[in-house]
């Protein structure tokens, strides 16, 4: 292998986005951020050691936001997922094996062997009930993003996302779980 790509798709923490989560979470948001720094740093170090080169791409999820409702302005910077990723970049700032893409936006782009990829959390998708479940909102989200990116001459070949707290491979879209895990909303 020439290296490895680690995607951090948000929802690293449970957060306080629902009132009852403030009461039912195992720990406070700040305790959770502090807890995850060492295990995530260990993952980054292990992947860098194993593959020689590591590129980490991180986007904010919805559970890590510091606002009750989703926002467009300062979306990333007002999110604990972004903070965790930024703190990890500081931890590895002197390690030439590790490169980072932690944008101040909802989407991050990266290239692998000449193919452009898009990482987004996925909470921009709306709907998802009935027979199709998450397939319709995910397909519509992918369609809108592809159309937008093609219009500026920057199409991507694969969309990666989390948000749905489960694994699903749908052709040119991959959905993966999150560290946040399952709760009453998943």
C-alpha angles and dihedrals in degrees: 000000000000090000143299138269119217116198118203102191100182135259092093087149136033093234130183101278091125119051095231092053088069086063101036103040113109092231140007120273092254092049089050093050090050091047096053097049096079098044092047092046088052091053092050092048093047093049092047090050094045099045102027093227130047131185114196119201119188135182130177122258129209098252093060096054119119094212127076094231127039114264134198097205113075090354094153099037092053092056132090092217088062091047092051091050092047092049089051091052088056090049090056100033092118096044108097091192092069126068126181141212109187104154127191090238141072094257132055126192128205138168127232116184093334096314119115117223132191124212117196130160094235101226089118087075114097131204127016115168138117124033098335095049109181095347096088098047092043092049091049092048091050091047093051093047093046091049092049094047094044089052090061093042095253107108121172128217100211136026119210124191145158122192096103093072093226140082120256130159114201108171106271093010126073123188119193135183127254141231088248089073132189124337138155090289098050 
